């Protein structure tokens, strides 16, 4: 029972895991989080705490990934 011919299960998604793309993905996900936070503010009006949390978490994730990449 050898594993010589077994390919990585995520081979199709390999470009996504390329470290060169991590800053771009971080910015994309941060922007998505900010849009989601904005949707809460516009549609529900009274969920300011949740919207602020989503915005801060998204921005922090994006910035942390970018700064982590620059420090390597």
PQR file of N, CA, C, O and H, with PARSE charges and radii, in Angstrom:
ATOM      1  N   UNK A   1       0.847  -1.178   0.000 -0.4000 1.5000
ATOM      2  CA  UNK A   1       0.000   0.000   0.000 -0.0000 2.0000
ATOM      3  C   UNK A   1       0.894   1.243   0.000  0.5500 1.7000
ATOM      4  O   UNK A   1       1.122   1.853   1.045 -0.5500 1.4000
ATOM      5  N   UNK A   2       1.392   1.608  -1.173 -0.4000 1.5000
ATOM      6  CA  UNK A   2       2.263   2.776  -1.274 -0.0000 2.0000
ATOM      7  C   UNK A   2       1.479   4.044  -1.543  0.5500 1.7000
ATOM      8  O   UNK A   2       0.342   4.010  -2.015 -0.5500 1.4000
ATOM      9  H   UNK A   2       1.207   1.113  -2.022  0.4000 1.0000
ATOM     10  N   UNK A   3       2.104   5.144  -1.238 -0.4000 1.5000
ATOM     11  CA  UNK A   3       1.458   6.443  -1.462 -0.0000 2.0000
ATOM     12  C   UNK A   3       2.214   7.257  -2.497  0.5500 1.7000
ATOM     13  O   UNK A   3       2.085   8.481  -2.543 -0.5500 1.4000
ATOM     14  H   UNK A   3       3.028   5.171  -0.855  0.4000 1.0000
ATOM     15  N   UNK A   4       3.009   6.580  -3.335 -0.4000 1.5000
ATOM     16  CA  UNK A   4       3.826   7.291  -4.310 -0.0000 2.0000
ATOM     17  C   UNK A   4       2.991   8.020  -5.360  0.5500 1.7000
ATOM     18  O   UNK A   4       3.376   9.104  -5.800 -0.5500 1.4000
ATOM     19  H   UNK A   4       3.114   5.587  -3.298  0.4000 1.0000
ATOM     20  N   UNK A   5       1.873   7.459  -5.765 -0.4000 1.5000
ATOM     21  CA  UNK A   5       1.063   8.050  -6.820 -0.0000 2.0000
ATOM     22  C   UNK A   5      -0.074   8.917  -6.302  0.5500 1.7000
ATOM     23  O   UNK A   5      -0.901   9.386  -7.084 -0.5500 1.4000
ATOM     24  H   UNK A   5       1.560   6.579  -5.408  0.4000 1.0000
ATOM     25  N   UNK A   6      -0.125   9.134  -5.001 -0.4000 1.5000
ATOM     26  CA  UNK A   6      -1.209   9.920  -4.422 -0.0000 2.0000
ATOM     27  C   UNK A   6      -0.863  11.401  -4.531  0.5500 1.7000
ATOM     28  O   UNK A   6       0.185  11.838  -4.056 -0.5500 1.4000
ATOM     29  H   UNK A   6       0.547   8.754  -4.366  0.4000 1.0000
ATOM     30  N   UNK A   7      -1.741  12.162  -5.154 -0.4000 1.5000
ATOM     31  CA  UNK A   7      -1.545  13.598  -5.261 -0.0000 2.0000
ATOM     32  C   UNK A   7      -2.168  14.291  -4.064  0.5500 1.7000
ATOM     33  O   UNK A   7      -3.030  13.743  -3.377 -0.5500 1.4000
ATOM     34  H   UNK A   7      -2.593  11.807  -5.541  0.4000 1.0000
ATOM     35  N   UNK A   8      -1.713  15.490  -3.838 -0.4000 1.5000
ATOM     36  CA  UNK A   8      -2.265  16.298  -2.760 -0.0000 2.0000
ATOM     37  C   UNK A   8      -3.728  16.591  -3.066  0.5500 1.7000
ATOM     38  O   UNK A   8      -4.060  16.974  -4.188 -0.5500 1.4000
ATOM     39  H   UNK A   8      -1.012  15.935  -4.396  0.4000 1.0000
ATOM     40  N   UNK A   9      -4.601  16.416  -2.087 -0.4000 1.5000
ATOM     41  CA  UNK A   9      -6.037  16.589  -2.303 -0.0000 2.0000
ATOM     42  C   UNK A   9      -6.380  18.006  -2.735  0.5500 1.7000
ATOM     43  O   UNK A   9      -7.374  18.215  -3.431 -0.5500 1.4000
ATOM     44  H   UNK A   9      -4.332  16.105  -1.175  0.4000 1.0000
ATOM     45  N   UNK A  10      -5.583  18.971  -2.339 -0.4000 1.5000
ATOM     46  CA  UNK A  10      -5.852  20.368  -2.686 -0.0000 2.0000
ATOM     47  C   UNK A  10      -5.055  20.866  -3.865  0.5500 1.7000
ATOM     48  O   UNK A  10      -4.886  22.075  -4.024 -0.5500 1.4000
ATOM     49  H   UNK A  10      -4.775  18.801  -1.774  0.4000 1.0000
ATOM     50  N   UNK A  11      -4.559  19.964  -4.702 -0.4000 1.5000
ATOM     51  CA  UNK A  11      -3.722  20.363  -5.835 -0.0000 2.0000
ATOM     52  C   UNK A  11      -4.421  21.387  -6.730  0.5500 1.7000
ATOM     53  O   UNK A  11      -3.780  22.297  -7.256 -0.5500 1.4000
ATOM     54  H   UNK A  11      -4.697  18.982  -4.573  0.4000 1.0000
ATOM     55  N   UNK A  12      -5.722  21.238  -6.900 -0.4000 1.5000
ATOM     56  CA  UNK A  12      -6.478  22.167  -7.739 -0.0000 2.0000
ATOM     57  C   UNK A  12      -6.428  23.585  -7.180  0.5500 1.7000
ATOM     58  O   UNK A  12      -6.470  24.555  -7.936 -0.5500 1.4000
ATOM     59  H   UNK A  12      -6.242  20.499  -6.472  0.4000 1.0000
ATOM     60  N   UNK A  13      -6.336  23.707  -5.846 -0.4000 1.5000
ATOM     61  CA  UNK A  13      -6.349  25.017  -5.203 -0.0000 2.0000
ATOM     62  C   UNK A  13      -4.949  25.528  -4.874  0.5500 1.7000
ATOM     63  O   UNK A  13      -4.806  26.513  -4.150 -0.5500 1.4000
ATOM     64  H   UNK A  13      -6.301  22.919  -5.231  0.4000 1.0000
ATOM     65  N   UNK A  14      -3.924  24.873  -5.393 -0.4000 1.5000
ATOM     66  CA  UNK A  14      -2.551  25.237  -5.052 -0.0000 2.0000
ATOM     67  C   UNK A  14      -2.236  26.715  -5.292  0.5500 1.7000
ATOM     68  O   UNK A  14      -1.555  27.309  -4.457 -0.5500 1.4000
ATOM     69  H   UNK A  14      -4.040  24.073  -5.981  0.4000 1.0000
ATOM     70  N   UNK A  15      -2.689  27.344  -6.380 -0.4000 1.5000
ATOM     71  CA  UNK A  15      -2.386  28.769  -6.555 -0.0000 2.0000
ATOM     72  C   UNK A  15      -2.921  29.646  -5.424  0.5500 1.7000
ATOM     73  O   UNK A  15      -2.331  30.685  -5.126 -0.5500 1.4000
ATOM     74  H   UNK A  15      -3.243  26.861  -7.059  0.4000 1.0000
ATOM     75  N   UNK A  16      -4.024  29.250  -4.789 -0.4000 1.5000
ATOM     76  CA  UNK A  16      -4.589  30.050  -3.704 -0.0000 2.0000
ATOM     77  C   UNK A  16      -3.661  30.043  -2.500  0.5500 1.7000
ATOM     78  O   UNK A  16      -3.577  31.034  -1.775 -0.5500 1.4000
ATOM     79  H   UNK A  16      -4.503  28.407  -5.031  0.4000 1.0000
ATOM     80  N   UNK A  17      -2.968  28.941  -2.281 -0.4000 1.5000
ATOM     81  CA  UNK A  17      -2.093  28.824  -1.124 -0.0000 2.0000
ATOM     82  C   UNK A  17      -0.700  29.382  -1.381  0.5500 1.7000
ATOM     83  O   UNK A  17       0.144  29.352  -0.486 -0.5500 1.4000
ATOM     84  H   UNK A  17      -3.036  28.136  -2.870  0.4000 1.0000
ATOM     85  N   UNK A  18      -0.440  29.888  -2.580 -0.4000 1.5000
ATOM     86  CA  UNK A  18       0.855  30.470  -2.904 -0.0000 2.0000
ATOM     87  C   UNK A  18       1.080  31.695  -2.022  0.5500 1.7000
ATOM     88  O   UNK A  18       0.249  32.603  -2.029 -0.5500 1.4000
ATOM     89  H   UNK A  18      -1.126  29.912  -3.308  0.4000 1.0000
ATOM     90  N   UNK A  19       2.169  31.752  -1.268 -0.4000 1.5000
ATOM     91  CA  UNK A  19       2.402  32.879  -0.360 -0.0000 2.0000
ATOM     92  C   UNK A  19       2.433  34.236  -1.052  0.5500 1.7000
ATOM     93  O   UNK A  19       2.172  35.255  -0.414 -0.5500 1.4000
ATOM     94  H   UNK A  19       2.845  31.015  -1.263  0.4000 1.0000
ATOM     95  N   UNK A  20       2.745  34.268  -2.343 -0.4000 1.5000
ATOM     96  CA  UNK A  20       2.768  35.539  -3.060 -0.0000 2.0000
ATOM     97  C   UNK A  20       1.377  36.170  -3.092  0.5500 1.7000
ATOM     98  O   UNK A  20       1.253  37.395  -3.123 -0.5500 1.4000
ATOM     99  H   UNK A  20       2.957  33.439  -2.862  0.4000 1.0000
ATOM    100  N   UNK A  21       0.336  35.347  -3.084 -0.4000 1.5000
ATOM    101  CA  UNK A  21      -1.033  35.851  -3.167 -0.0000 2.0000
ATOM    102  C   UNK A  21      -1.634  36.217  -1.819  0.5500 1.7000
ATOM    103  O   UNK A  21      -2.714  36.806  -1.778 -0.5500 1.4000
ATOM    104  H   UNK A  21       0.436  34.353  -3.059  0.4000 1.0000
ATOM    105  N   UNK A  22      -0.971  35.890  -0.718 -0.4000 1.5000
ATOM    106  CA  UNK A  22      -1.559  36.124   0.597 -0.0000 2.0000
ATOM    107  C   UNK A  22      -1.926  37.583   0.863  0.5500 1.7000
ATOM    108  O   UNK A  22      -3.017  37.835   1.376 -0.5500 1.4000
ATOM    109  H   UNK A  22      -0.093  35.412  -0.752  0.4000 1.0000
ATOM    110  N   UNK A  23      -1.061  38.570   0.537 -0.4000 1.5000
ATOM    111  CA  UNK A  23      -1.479  39.966   0.767 -0.0000 2.0000
ATOM    112  C   UNK A  23      -2.714  40.352  -0.039  0.5500 1.7000
ATOM    113  O   UNK A  23      -3.594  41.045   0.472 -0.5500 1.4000
ATOM    114  H   UNK A  23      -0.175  38.366   0.120  0.4000 1.0000
ATOM    115  N   UNK A  24      -2.788  39.911  -1.284 -0.4000 1.5000
ATOM    116  CA  UNK A  24      -3.952  40.239  -2.110 -0.0000 2.0000
ATOM    117  C   UNK A  24      -5.211  39.593  -1.548  0.5500 1.7000
ATOM    118  O   UNK A  24      -6.273  40.215  -1.527 -0.5500 1.4000
ATOM    119  H   UNK A  24      -2.074  39.348  -1.698  0.4000 1.0000
ATOM    120  N   UNK A  25      -5.098  38.355  -1.096 -0.4000 1.5000
ATOM    121  CA  UNK A  25      -6.252  37.689  -0.494 -0.0000 2.0000
ATOM    122  C   UNK A  25      -6.662  38.369   0.803  0.5500 1.7000
ATOM    123  O   UNK A  25      -7.852  38.475   1.099 -0.5500 1.4000
ATOM    124  H   UNK A  25      -4.235  37.850  -1.113  0.4000 1.0000
ATOM    125  N   UNK A  26      -5.685  38.830   1.581 -0.4000 1.5000
ATOM    126  CA  UNK A  26      -6.004  39.514   2.832 -0.0000 2.0000
ATOM    127  C   UNK A  26      -6.779  40.793   2.563  0.5500 1.7000
ATOM    128  O   UNK A  26      -7.751  41.089   3.257 -0.5500 1.4000
ATOM    129  H   UNK A  26      -4.718  38.743   1.341  0.4000 1.0000
ATOM    130  N   UNK A  27      -6.355  41.555   1.558 -0.4000 1.5000
ATOM    131  CA  UNK A  27      -7.066  42.786   1.214 -0.0000 2.0000
ATOM    132  C   UNK A  27      -8.466  42.459   0.706  0.5500 1.7000
ATOM    133  O   UNK A  27      -9.427  43.150   1.045 -0.5500 1.4000
ATOM    134  H   UNK A  27      -5.565  41.315   0.994  0.4000 1.0000
ATOM    135  N   UNK A  28      -8.586  41.420  -0.097 -0.4000 1.5000
ATOM    136  CA  UNK A  28      -9.894  41.013  -0.607 -0.0000 2.0000
ATOM    137  C   UNK A  28     -10.834  40.644   0.529  0.5500 1.7000
ATOM    138  O   UNK A  28     -11.978  41.097   0.561 -0.5500 1.4000
ATOM    139  H   UNK A  28      -7.806  40.858  -0.373  0.4000 1.0000
ATOM    140  N   UNK A  29     -10.360  39.822   1.465 -0.4000 1.5000
ATOM    141  CA  UNK A  29     -11.211  39.405   2.575 -0.0000 2.0000
ATOM    142  C   UNK A  29     -11.527  40.566   3.507  0.5500 1.7000
ATOM    143  O   UNK A  29     -12.628  40.637   4.053 -0.5500 1.4000
ATOM    144  H   UNK A  29      -9.430  39.454   1.439  0.4000 1.0000
ATOM    145  N   UNK A  30     -10.568  41.482   3.697 -0.4000 1.5000
ATOM    146  CA  UNK A  30     -10.838  42.653   4.525 -0.0000 2.0000
ATOM    147  C   UNK A  30     -11.927  43.508   3.881  0.5500 1.7000
ATOM    148  O   UNK A  30     -12.826  43.993   4.567 -0.5500 1.4000
ATOM    149  H   UNK A  30      -9.674  41.424   3.254  0.4000 1.0000
ATOM    150  N   UNK A  31     -11.845  43.692   2.567 -0.4000 1.5000
ATOM    151  CA  UNK A  31     -12.868  44.470   1.869 -0.0000 2.0000
ATOM    152  C   UNK A  31     -14.227  43.792   1.968  0.5500 1.7000
ATOM    153  O   UNK A  31     -15.244  44.461   2.147 -0.5500 1.4000
ATOM    154  H   UNK A  31     -11.114  43.298   2.010  0.4000 1.0000
ATOM    155  N   UNK A  32     -14.250  42.473   1.853 -0.4000 1.5000
ATOM    156  CA  UNK A  32     -15.521  41.756   1.983 -0.0000 2.0000
ATOM    157  C   UNK A  32     -16.105  41.943   3.379  0.5500 1.7000
ATOM    158  O   UNK A  32     -17.314  42.122   3.528 -0.5500 1.4000
ATOM    159  H   UNK A  32     -13.423  41.929   1.707  0.4000 1.0000
ATOM    160  N   UNK A  33     -15.259  41.904   4.392 -0.4000 1.5000
ATOM    161  CA  UNK A  33     -15.726  42.118   5.761 -0.0000 2.0000
ATOM    162  C   UNK A  33     -16.271  43.515   5.968  0.5500 1.7000
ATOM    163  O   UNK A  33     -17.264  43.703   6.671 -0.5500 1.4000
ATOM    164  H   UNK A  33     -14.277  41.759   4.271  0.4000 1.0000
ATOM    165  N   UNK A  34     -15.620  44.504   5.353 -0.4000 1.5000
ATOM    166  CA  UNK A  34     -16.101  45.878   5.481 -0.0000 2.0000
ATOM    167  C   UNK A  34     -17.445  46.055   4.779  0.5500 1.7000
ATOM    168  O   UNK A  34     -18.318  46.762   5.283 -0.5500 1.4000
ATOM    169  H   UNK A  34     -14.814  44.351   4.781  0.4000 1.0000
ATOM    170  N   UNK A  35     -17.616  45.427   3.634 -0.4000 1.5000
ATOM    171  CA  UNK A  35     -18.904  45.483   2.936 -0.0000 2.0000
ATOM    172  C   UNK A  35     -19.983  44.818   3.781  0.5500 1.7000
ATOM    173  O   UNK A  35     -21.103  45.320   3.875 -0.5500 1.4000
ATOM    174  H   UNK A  35     -16.907  44.853   3.224  0.4000 1.0000
ATOM    175  N   UNK A  36     -19.646  43.692   4.392 -0.4000 1.5000
ATOM    176  CA  UNK A  36     -20.597  42.989   5.262 -0.0000 2.0000
ATOM    177  C   UNK A  36     -20.976  43.867   6.454  0.5500 1.7000
ATOM    178  O   UNK A  36     -22.144  43.929   6.836 -0.5500 1.4000
ATOM    179  H   UNK A  36     -18.736  43.284   4.315  0.4000 1.0000
ATOM    180  N   UNK A  37     -19.988  44.545   7.039 -0.4000 1.5000
ATOM    181  CA  UNK A  37     -20.270  45.450   8.155 -0.0000 2.0000
ATOM    182  C   UNK A  37     -21.172  46.592   7.698  0.5500 1.7000
ATOM    183  O   UNK A  37     -22.099  46.979   8.409 -0.5500 1.4000
ATOM    184  H   UNK A  37     -19.038  44.494   6.729  0.4000 1.0000
ATOM    185  N   UNK A  38     -20.900  47.126   6.520 -0.4000 1.5000
ATOM    186  CA  UNK A  38     -21.740  48.195   5.984 -0.0000 2.0000
ATOM    187  C   UNK A  38     -23.166  47.738   5.743  0.5500 1.7000
ATOM    188  O   UNK A  38     -24.113  48.497   5.951 -0.5500 1.4000
ATOM    189  H   UNK A  38     -20.146  46.812   5.942  0.4000 1.0000
ATOM    190  N   UNK A  39     -23.317  46.501   5.305 -0.4000 1.5000
ATOM    191  CA  UNK A  39     -24.661  45.957   5.090 -0.0000 2.0000
ATOM    192  C   UNK A  39     -25.451  45.930   6.394  0.5500 1.7000
ATOM    193  O   UNK A  39     -26.641  46.241   6.405 -0.5500 1.4000
ATOM    194  H   UNK A  39     -22.548  45.885   5.137  0.4000 1.0000
ATOM    195  N   UNK A  40     -24.800  45.563   7.487 -0.4000 1.5000
ATOM    196  CA  UNK A  40     -25.473  45.565   8.787 -0.0000 2.0000
ATOM    197  C   UNK A  40     -25.948  46.967   9.153  0.5500 1.7000
ATOM    198  O   UNK A  40     -27.071  47.150   9.622 -0.5500 1.4000
ATOM    199  H   UNK A  40     -23.832  45.310   7.479  0.4000 1.0000
ATOM    200  N   UNK A  41     -25.086  47.948   8.935 -0.4000 1.5000
ATOM    201  CA  UNK A  41     -25.440  49.319   9.310 -0.0000 2.0000
ATOM    202  C   UNK A  41     -26.620  49.812   8.486  0.5500 1.7000
ATOM    203  O   UNK A  41     -27.539  50.435   9.019 -0.5500 1.4000
ATOM    204  H   UNK A  41     -24.173  47.800   8.554  0.4000 1.0000
ATOM    205  N   UNK A  42     -26.595  49.531   7.181 -0.4000 1.5000
ATOM    206  CA  UNK A  42     -27.643  50.043   6.297 -0.0000 2.0000
ATOM    207  C   UNK A  42     -28.960  49.300   6.487  0.5500 1.7000
ATOM    208  O   UNK A  42     -30.018  49.925   6.566 -0.5500 1.4000
ATOM    209  H   UNK A  42     -25.848  49.024   6.749  0.4000 1.0000
ATOM    210  N   UNK A  43     -28.906  47.973   6.560 -0.4000 1.5000
ATOM    211  CA  UNK A  43     -30.153  47.205   6.571 -0.0000 2.0000
ATOM    212  C   UNK A  43     -30.783  47.069   7.944  0.5500 1.7000
ATOM    213  O   UNK A  43     -32.006  46.986   8.056 -0.5500 1.4000
ATOM    214  H   UNK A  43     -28.048  47.465   6.495  0.4000 1.0000
ATOM    215  N   UNK A  44     -29.973  47.044   8.985 -0.4000 1.5000
ATOM    216  CA  UNK A  44     -30.542  46.803  10.306 -0.0000 2.0000
ATOM    217  C   UNK A  44     -30.400  47.984  11.242  0.5500 1.7000
ATOM    218  O   UNK A  44     -31.112  48.070  12.242 -0.5500 1.4000
ATOM    219  H   UNK A  44     -28.980  47.111   8.894  0.4000 1.0000
ATOM    220  N   UNK A  45     -29.509  48.877  10.942 -0.4000 1.5000
ATOM    221  CA  UNK A  45     -29.402  50.132  11.671 -0.0000 2.0000
ATOM    222  C   UNK A  45     -28.984  50.054  13.123  0.5500 1.7000
ATOM    223  O   UNK A  45     -28.231  50.913  13.579 -0.5500 1.4000
ATOM    224  H   UNK A  45     -28.930  48.807  10.129  0.4000 1.0000
ATOM    225  N   UNK A  46     -29.431  49.080  13.856 -0.4000 1.5000
ATOM    226  CA  UNK A  46     -29.173  49.049  15.291 -0.0000 2.0000
ATOM    227  C   UNK A  46     -28.096  48.043  15.684  0.5500 1.7000
ATOM    228  O   UNK A  46     -27.924  47.767  16.871 -0.5500 1.4000
ATOM    229  H   UNK A  46     -30.044  48.381  13.485  0.4000 1.0000
ATOM    230  N   UNK A  47     -27.385  47.502  14.740 -0.4000 1.5000
ATOM    231  CA  UNK A  47     -26.353  46.515  15.046 -0.0000 2.0000
ATOM    232  C   UNK A  47     -24.959  47.137  14.942  0.5500 1.7000
ATOM    233  O   UNK A  47     -24.057  46.566  14.329 -0.5500 1.4000
ATOM    234  H   UNK A  47     -27.524  47.726  13.776  0.4000 1.0000
ATOM    235  N   UNK A  48     -24.800  48.294  15.537 -0.4000 1.5000
ATOM    236  CA  UNK A  48     -23.533  49.008  15.424 -0.0000 2.0000
ATOM    237  C   UNK A  48     -22.368  48.231  16.021  0.5500 1.7000
ATOM    238  O   UNK A  48     -21.273  48.235  15.460 -0.5500 1.4000
ATOM    239  H   UNK A  48     -25.533  48.758  16.034  0.4000 1.0000
ATOM    240  N   UNK A  49     -22.588  47.566  17.150 -0.4000 1.5000
ATOM    241  CA  UNK A  49     -21.489  46.814  17.757 -0.0000 2.0000
ATOM    242  C   UNK A  49     -21.003  45.694  16.845  0.5500 1.7000
ATOM    243  O   UNK A  49     -19.797  45.498  16.694 -0.5500 1.4000
ATOM    244  H   UNK A  49     -23.478  47.563  17.606  0.4000 1.0000
ATOM    245  N   UNK A  50     -21.920  44.967  16.245 -0.4000 1.5000
ATOM    246  CA  UNK A  50     -21.536  43.886  15.350 -0.0000 2.0000
ATOM    247  C   UNK A  50     -20.835  44.430  14.106  0.5500 1.7000
ATOM    248  O   UNK A  50     -19.858  43.851  13.634 -0.5500 1.4000
ATOM    249  H   UNK A  50     -22.900  45.126  16.368  0.4000 1.0000
ATOM    250  N   UNK A  51     -21.336  45.539  13.583 -0.4000 1.5000
ATOM    251  CA  UNK A  51     -20.724  46.140  12.405 -0.0000 2.0000
ATOM    252  C   UNK A  51     -19.322  46.642  12.719  0.5500 1.7000
ATOM    253  O   UNK A  51     -18.403  46.459  11.920 -0.5500 1.4000
ATOM    254  H   UNK A  51     -22.131  46.010  13.966  0.4000 1.0000
ATOM    255  N   UNK A  52     -19.153  47.267  13.868 -0.4000 1.5000
ATOM    256  CA  UNK A  52     -17.825  47.745  14.255 -0.0000 2.0000
ATOM    257  C   UNK A  52     -16.869  46.572  14.442  0.5500 1.7000
ATOM    258  O   UNK A  52     -15.714  46.631  14.021 -0.5500 1.4000
ATOM    259  H   UNK A  52     -19.899  47.415  14.517  0.4000 1.0000
ATOM    260  N   UNK A  53     -17.349  45.518  15.068 -0.4000 1.5000
ATOM    261  CA  UNK A  53     -16.506  44.341  15.271 -0.0000 2.0000
ATOM    262  C   UNK A  53     -16.076  43.757  13.926  0.5500 1.7000
ATOM    263  O   UNK A  53     -14.904  43.429  13.739 -0.5500 1.4000
ATOM    264  H   UNK A  53     -18.288  45.470  15.410  0.4000 1.0000
ATOM    265  N   UNK A  54     -17.009  43.627  12.996 -0.4000 1.5000
ATOM    266  CA  UNK A  54     -16.677  43.074  11.680 -0.0000 2.0000
ATOM    267  C   UNK A  54     -15.674  43.957  10.955  0.5500 1.7000
ATOM    268  O   UNK A  54     -14.742  43.449  10.333 -0.5500 1.4000
ATOM    269  H   UNK A  54     -17.961  43.893  13.148  0.4000 1.0000
ATOM    270  N   UNK A  55     -15.851  45.267  11.027 -0.4000 1.5000
ATOM    271  CA  UNK A  55     -14.938  46.187  10.349 -0.0000 2.0000
ATOM    272  C   UNK A  55     -13.540  46.125  10.953  0.5500 1.7000
ATOM    273  O   UNK A  55     -12.551  46.045  10.225 -0.5500 1.4000
ATOM    274  H   UNK A  55     -16.608  45.680  11.533  0.4000 1.0000
ATOM    275  N   UNK A  56     -13.458  46.163  12.262 -0.4000 1.5000
ATOM    276  CA  UNK A  56     -12.150  46.136  12.921 -0.0000 2.0000
ATOM    277  C   UNK A  56     -11.451  44.799  12.696  0.5500 1.7000
ATOM    278  O   UNK A  56     -10.252  44.760  12.420 -0.5500 1.4000
ATOM    279  H   UNK A  56     -14.262  46.228  12.853  0.4000 1.0000
ATOM    280  N   UNK A  57     -12.197  43.711  12.814 -0.4000 1.5000
ATOM    281  CA  UNK A  57     -11.596  42.393  12.603 -0.0000 2.0000
ATOM    282  C   UNK A  57     -11.109  42.230  11.170  0.5500 1.7000
ATOM    283  O   UNK A  57     -10.037  41.669  10.945 -0.5500 1.4000
ATOM    284  H   UNK A  57     -13.171  43.743  13.039  0.4000 1.0000
ATOM    285  N   UNK A  58     -11.873  42.708  10.202 -0.4000 1.5000
ATOM    286  CA  UNK A  58     -11.476  42.602   8.801 -0.0000 2.0000
ATOM    287  C   UNK A  58     -10.224  43.414   8.526  0.5500 1.7000
ATOM    288  O   UNK A  58      -9.283  42.930   7.896 -0.5500 1.4000
ATOM    289  H   UNK A  58     -12.744  43.164  10.385  0.4000 1.0000
ATOM    290  N   UNK A  59     -10.218  44.647   8.999 -0.4000 1.5000
ATOM    291  CA  UNK A  59      -9.056  45.506   8.784 -0.0000 2.0000
ATOM    292  C   UNK A  59      -7.824  44.935   9.480  0.5500 1.7000
ATOM    293  O   UNK A  59      -6.732  44.942   8.911 -0.5500 1.4000
ATOM    294  H   UNK A  59     -10.982  45.040   9.510  0.4000 1.0000
ATOM    295  N   UNK A  60      -7.990  44.446  10.697 -0.4000 1.5000
ATOM    296  CA  UNK A  60      -6.858  43.887  11.438 -0.0000 2.0000
ATOM    297  C   UNK A  60      -6.296  42.655  10.739  0.5500 1.7000
ATOM    298  O   UNK A  60      -5.080  42.487  10.657 -0.5500 1.4000
ATOM    299  H   UNK A  60      -8.876  44.440  11.159  0.4000 1.0000
ATOM    300  N   UNK A  61      -7.171  41.799  10.237 -0.4000 1.5000
ATOM    301  CA  UNK A  61      -6.716  40.606   9.529 -0.0000 2.0000
ATOM    302  C   UNK A  61      -5.926  40.982   8.282  0.5500 1.7000
ATOM    303  O   UNK A  61      -4.847  40.444   8.035 -0.5500 1.4000
ATOM    304  H   UNK A  61      -8.160  41.936  10.303  0.4000 1.0000
ATOM    305  N   UNK A  62      -6.468  41.902   7.504 -0.4000 1.5000
ATOM    306  CA  UNK A  62      -5.782  42.329   6.288 -0.0000 2.0000
ATOM    307  C   UNK A  62      -4.439  42.969   6.571  0.5500 1.7000
ATOM    308  O   UNK A  62      -3.441  42.638   5.930 -0.5500 1.4000
ATOM    309  H   UNK A  62      -7.345  42.339   7.705  0.4000 1.0000
ATOM    310  N   UNK A  63      -4.407  43.886   7.528 -0.4000 1.5000
ATOM    311  CA  UNK A  63      -3.154  44.566   7.852 -0.0000 2.0000
ATOM    312  C   UNK A  63      -2.130  43.614   8.451  0.5500 1.7000
ATOM    313  O   UNK A  63      -0.946  43.693   8.124 -0.5500 1.4000
ATOM    314  H   UNK A  63      -5.217  44.155   8.049  0.4000 1.0000
ATOM    315  N   UNK A  64      -2.567  42.727   9.312 -0.4000 1.5000
ATOM    316  CA  UNK A  64      -1.636  41.777   9.929 -0.0000 2.0000
ATOM    317  C   UNK A  64      -0.985  40.888   8.878  0.5500 1.7000
ATOM    318  O   UNK A  64       0.211  40.605   8.955 -0.5500 1.4000
ATOM    319  H   UNK A  64      -3.529  42.663   9.578  0.4000 1.0000
ATOM    320  N   UNK A  65      -1.759  40.454   7.909 -0.4000 1.5000
ATOM    321  CA  UNK A  65      -1.198  39.591   6.871 -0.0000 2.0000
ATOM    322  C   UNK A  65      -0.219  40.351   6.000  0.5500 1.7000
ATOM    323  O   UNK A  65       0.829  39.820   5.630 -0.5500 1.4000
ATOM    324  H   UNK A  65      -2.730  40.684   7.847  0.4000 1.0000
ATOM    325  N   UNK A  66      -0.551  41.591   5.669 -0.4000 1.5000
ATOM    326  CA  UNK A  66       0.351  42.396   4.843 -0.0000 2.0000
ATOM    327  C   UNK A  66       1.639  42.697   5.592  0.5500 1.7000
ATOM    328  O   UNK A  66       2.724  42.548   5.029 -0.5500 1.4000
ATOM    329  H   UNK A  66      -1.401  42.022   5.969  0.4000 1.0000
ATOM    330  N   UNK A  67       1.545  43.116   6.847 -0.4000 1.5000
ATOM    331  CA  UNK A  67       2.742  43.436   7.616 -0.0000 2.0000
ATOM    332  C   UNK A  67       3.578  42.196   7.889  0.5500 1.7000
ATOM    333  O   UNK A  67       4.806  42.272   7.921 -0.5500 1.4000
ATOM    334  H   UNK A  67       0.664  43.237   7.305  0.4000 1.0000
ATOM    335  N   UNK A  68       2.932  41.063   8.083 -0.4000 1.5000
ATOM    336  CA  UNK A  68       3.654  39.815   8.305 -0.0000 2.0000
ATOM    337  C   UNK A  68       4.452  39.459   7.060  0.5500 1.7000
ATOM    338  O   UNK A  68       5.583  38.982   7.159 -0.5500 1.4000
ATOM    339  H   UNK A  68       1.934  41.001   8.057  0.4000 1.0000
ATOM    340  N   UNK A  69       3.873  39.686   5.899 -0.4000 1.5000
ATOM    341  CA  UNK A  69       4.552  39.392   4.640 -0.0000 2.0000
ATOM    342  C   UNK A  69       5.740  40.323   4.446  0.5500 1.7000
ATOM    343  O   UNK A  69       6.786  39.885   3.969 -0.5500 1.4000
ATOM    344  H   UNK A  69       2.954  40.074   5.819  0.4000 1.0000
ATOM    345  N   UNK A  70       5.605  41.610   4.807 -0.4000 1.5000
ATOM    346  CA  UNK A  70       6.685  42.572   4.636 -0.0000 2.0000
ATOM    347  C   UNK A  70       7.845  42.290   5.580  0.5500 1.7000
ATOM    348  O   UNK A  70       8.991  42.590   5.246 -0.5500 1.4000
ATOM    349  H   UNK A  70       4.755  41.966   5.195  0.4000 1.0000
ATOM    350  N   UNK A  71       7.578  41.726   6.743 -0.4000 1.5000
ATOM    351  CA  UNK A  71       8.623  41.480   7.730 -0.0000 2.0000
ATOM    352  C   UNK A  71       9.432  40.222   7.457  0.5500 1.7000
ATOM    353  O   UNK A  71      10.414  39.959   8.151 -0.5500 1.4000
ATOM    354  H   UNK A  71       6.647  41.482   7.014  0.4000 1.0000
ATOM    355  N   UNK A  72       9.042  39.449   6.469 -0.4000 1.5000
ATOM    356  CA  UNK A  72       9.800  38.223   6.160 -0.0000 2.0000
ATOM    357  C   UNK A  72      10.939  38.529   5.233  0.5500 1.7000
ATOM    358  O   UNK A  72      11.690  37.628   4.859 -0.5500 1.4000
ATOM    359  H   UNK A  72       8.244  39.662   5.905  0.4000 1.0000
TER
END
